[in-house]
Amino acid sequence: MEEQVRECIEKLRPLLQRDGGDIELVSVEEGVVKVRLMGACCGCPMSQMTLKAVVEDTLKKEVPGVERVETV
């Protein structure tokens, strides 16, 4: 599962980088994906919406077993 999550995040990375942000996979544990938002995403008021509406939704659709995404 971790490799599938990593591949999906790599597909999403350009979307975040386009706005000056970035994302890093920290861990995958029992359906919970932990990521670190970086760059312009840090402190951005929209970052949690991006995390849920883009990152989490995409991972849930593309990787079986993903239950939620959290930031660390």
Secondary structure, 3 states (H helix, E strand, C coil): CHHHHHHHHHHHHHHHHCCCEEEEEEEEECCEEEEEEEECCCCCCCHHHHHHHHHHHHHHHHCCCCCEEEEC
